[in-house]
Amino acid sequence: MIKNLMQGLVNESAMITGHESGIFLENGIITACSDLMQVGTVHPHTASVLNHPGISFFLGDSTYHKLILRDKTECILYIASTCEHNLKSLAFMAMGVMNMKTFYDEKFSKTAFLKNLIQGGLQSNEFSGRAKELHISYSVPRTVYFIKVSGIREGDPYEVILSMFPNKVKDFVIKIDDDETVLIKELRTKTYENEILLDAKTITDTVNSELMIKVKLGIGNTAMNLAGLQKAFEEAKAALEIGNIFESESSVFHYSRLGLGRLFFNLPMEHSRIFLDDVFKGASLDFLDNETMSTVRKFLENNLNVSETSRQLFIHRNTLVYRLDKIQKMTGLDLKRFDDAVIFKVSLLVKNYLDKVFKKW
């Protein structure tokens, strides 16, 4: 389509100037020309034009204008005469080509289409037709990774991730802003879970090591077709937000693994406060020191196993029991009992939620 637009542009230029007009690429191939016989051939003065230091200039019996985007020569426009007015004509033509390219990229590029899709800018009845037009497979499993960085850095996280996933046919890297990047990755194996978590770890490790910044990553549930990508994107964003609240020590958060965190995330502040007041009779969990809290967390991680917890903490079994008894005296909860342990675990999650979302409520 863009070639047809450029052909119309050079035809109009030739009618106005009365001279052959054309456009050729950096490799010399003429993509549009008022003399149709020249289309597809190599411009004879390509090397001389590219080596010329100017942007708009006369060379031989023609006038040339280089269209440069992002420090790269996108194409060269020319008119086969050396009239002074050609410089201005080619500048206007170059502006027209640049506008065409911008329009084309926005409307037809795969990345722009997918960005529009995940952000809710497309109706469901548009997915299939546009995907076919762009040669994007509709019904293949894909995962959405939402990557967020924080801190001062010299490089661009988007560029780092793009270099890791250069396959622009099956994997798509989308820049949301300077801090947020989205990767839509086609899954290639039947063991989705292993592939997903391995890719997530590779991304966080690579970005962290190359840019020396803090990286967090959210993963949505697998989308089995394009129609499911928007939901997967929203899940990936939610996973990152919820994970930062309830599992802040981690860097990778999968939406399907957030468990109770997802349940508490939309819990009203007043209900959360009432729950903690009921459990601790108005007292605050802040009375537990860091050593005691670390002990409790490790005890819960080890499924209430006293022997394994004391071994991992390098403390005597009796010391662990003493600390658990201390908590029971303070809270009335015997953490060696499953039901009481569940209540305490839930209380920790609710407190964390209130502290981070409602700033100490």
N, C-alpha and C positions, 0 to 999 in steps of 0.2 A: 504493500500500500504506500509506504513512504517513497518508494522508487517512482511510483506514478506521480506523486505530488512533486517530487524534484524534477521529473520530466516536464511537467506542466510549467514549472518555474523557469526552466531554461528555454522552453519554447517561447514563453512570454518575453524573456530577455532578448532573444534573437529577433523577435518582431519589433521590439522597441529600438534596439541598437542597429539592426540590419546586419549583424555579424554572428557567426557561429558562437554559441555559448554552451558550456558543459560543466560537469562536475566529475572529478576522479578521486579515488581513494589514495591512501599512502602507498599502496602497492602499485599504483599507476593505472589500475583498471577504471575505465570510464563507465560510470553507472548511469549517467544521464547526459544527453547531448541533443542539441537541436538538429544535428545531422545524425539520424538514427543509425546510419551505417557505422558510426564510430563507437556506439554503445557496446561494451564488452571487450573492446580493444585496449591496448596499453598506450597511454599518452606518451609521445616520443621524448618529451622534455621533463619527465618525472624527477629524475635525479637532480637536475639543475634547479628545478623549482623547490624541492625539499631542502636543498643545501643553501638556498638563498636566505639571508638573514632577515629579510623583511616579511611583513604580514601582507601588505598590499603593494604590488610593484609591477613594473613593466619588465618583460624578459623576451628578447627576440621580437616577434611581431604580435605578441599577445599580452594581455593584462591578467594578473593572477591575484587571488585572495585566499589565504590559508584560514580555515576555520579551526581554531584550537580550543579544545575543551579539556579541562583538568590536565593541562600541560601536555596534551597529546594532540597531534594533528588529526582531526576527524576526517577532513576532506579538503580538496582544493577546488575552488571555483575559477573559471576562466572565461574570457571573451577574446575572440581572435581578432583583436585590433588594439592599437595603443592610444586610443582617444582618452583624453584627460577625464572625461565624464565616466569612463568605465570603472574607475576607482570607487566612485560613489555608488554606481549601479551594483558592483559586486559586493559592496558592504551591505546594501539592502538585501541582496540575494542571500548572503551569509546569515543575516538575521532571520530571514524566512526559513532557511534550512534548519537553523538552531531551534526555532519555534516548532517546526514539524517534528524534529527529533524529540523535543520535550513532550509534545503531545503524544507522539507514538509510544514513548517509554512509559508515560503515565497510563495510557489506555491499554497497551498491549503487553508490557513486560510481565513476566511470570511473577516476579517479586512484588510488583505493585498490585497485581491482581490478588495475590495471597494476603498481602497486608490489608487490603481493603476487605477481604473476606473475613479474616480473623477479628477485625475491629468492627464488624457488623455493618459494613457499607454496601453489602450486596444482598439482594433477595434470593431466597432458596431456588427459585426458578431460573436464576441466572448462572448458577454454578456449572451445570453440565455443559451448556453451550459454550461458555467462555473457556472452560477447561479444555474442551475439544479443540477450540480455535487456537489455544496456546500450546497444545500437545502435552497437557498435564494429565496423567492417569487419574481417573476419578475414584475408582474403588480399590485402593491399596492402603494397607495399614500405615499410619504415620504417628509420630510422637511430636508434641510441641514442648520445647524447652524455653523457659523464660529466664534469661540471664541478666542479673543486675550487679553492677560494680559500685564501689564507693571508695573515695579517696583520690588524692592527686596522682595523676599518671601522665607520662609523656606520650604513650602510644594510644591507639584507638582499639578498644575491645572488639568492636565490630570487625575490624580488619584482621585481628588475630583469629577470630572464629571463622571468618570467611576463608582464611588460608587453610584452616583445618578441614573444612568441608567444601572443596572446590567443585564438586559435582552439581552443576546448576540444572541438571535434568531431574534429579531425584531429591536433592537436598537444597533447601532455600534458607539463606541467612537474611534477616530483615532488621534494619536499624530503626528502633522506635525513637530513641534520642541518644545523647552522649553516654548515658548510664545504662540504658536498657536495650538489649538485643534479643531477638527471637530466632530460634532455629527450628525449622519444620523439617523433620528427617524421616525419610521413608525407611521402614523396618525391613531388613533383608533376611532375617532368620525367623524360625517359628518360636524360638525361645526369646520372646520379646523382652521379658524382664531383665535377663542378663545383659542383653545388648543395650537396653536403655540405661541401666545403672552404670555400665562400663563407659558409655559415651559421656554421661554426666560427670563422672569422675575425671575423665580425660579433659573435658572442657574446663572445669574449675582448676585443675592442676596446671594446665597449660597457660591459661590467662593469668593465673596468680604468679607463675614463675616468670613469664615474659614481661608483665607490666608491674609486678610487685604490688598488687592491690587486692583488697578483699573482694571475693566473688561469692555470690549466693545464686542458687539455681532452683527453679520450681519446675516440676514435671506434671503435665496433665495426663489423664487417662488416654489410652490409645484410641485415635480416631480411625475408624475403619473405612471412611471415605471423606471426600472434601466437605460434605455437609456437616461433619462432626468436628471440623477443625476449630470453629469459633468456640464451641463449648470446651474443647481441649485447651485452647488458649486461655480462656477465663479460669479454668481449673489450675493451669500452671501459675498464673498470677496469684490466685488465691492460695495455692500451696506455698508460695514464697512468703506471702504475708502472714499466713497462719504459722508456718514453720518458724519464722523469725520471732514469734511470740512464745510458742510452746517448746521449741527445740532449738533455741538460739545458738547453741554450741555447734550445731551441724551446719553444713554448707549446701547440702542437696536435700530437697524435700519433694517427695512424691505424693500427689494428692490422695491416692488410694491408701497411703500408709500413715496418714495424720491422725487417724483414730478419733480419740476424744477431743482433740484440738478442733476439729471441724464442728463438733457438737457445741462446744463452748464459744466458738468464734462470734456467733450472732446472739449470744445470751445477753439480755439487758443488764446493765450495771446494777440496778436495784436488786434483781433476782440473785445475781452473783454475790452481792454484799450480804444479803439475808442468809444465803447458804453458809457463808463463812462464819457469820455470827452464830448461827445455830450449831455448827460443828464445834467451834472453839469458845462458845459462850461469851462472845464479845471481845475475847483476847485476840492478839495479832500473832501471825506466824513469824513475825520479825524477832520474837524472843528466842528463836532457835539459832544458835551460832552456826558459822560456816562449817565447822567440823561435824557438827551433829547433822546438818542438812546433807553433807556429802555422804555420811554414813547411811542415812535413810535412802538416798537415791541409789546407792550401790546395793543396798539390801533389797530394794524393790526390783532393780535390774536382775538380780539373781533369784527371783521368784521366792523370796522369803527364806532363802537357804542360809542359815547362820554360819555353818562351817565354811562354805564357799566365799561368803562375804568377808568373814574375818581373814581368810587366806589372802584374798585380793587386796584387802586394806592393810595387811601386815600387822594386824593387831590380834591380841588373844581373844578367844571366844568369849570369855567372861567380860572383857572390856566392851565388846559389841552388845552383849546382853544388858550390861549396865546402861549403855547409852539408849537402848530401846526402852528400858524401864523408866529412864528419865523422861522420855517423850510421853510414856503412858501416864506418868504422874502429872505432867503439864497439860496434856490434852484429853486424857481419859481414853485414848485409843491405843489398843494393844496391837502393835504392828506385826506381831507374830501370828495374828489371826487374819485370815484372808479378807473378811468383810471390813475390818477396821483398816487394813492396809489399803484397800480400794478407796475408802473414804478419804484417807490421808493423801493418796496419790491425786485424787480428783481435786482436793483442796489446794494442792500445790499448783495444779494447772489453772484453777480459777484465780488464785492469787497472782500468778504470773500474768494472766490475761488482764486483770484489773490494773496491775502495776504498769504494764506497757501500753495498754490502749487508753486507759482513763487516768494515767499519770498519778498513781497512788490514791485515786478516788477520794 
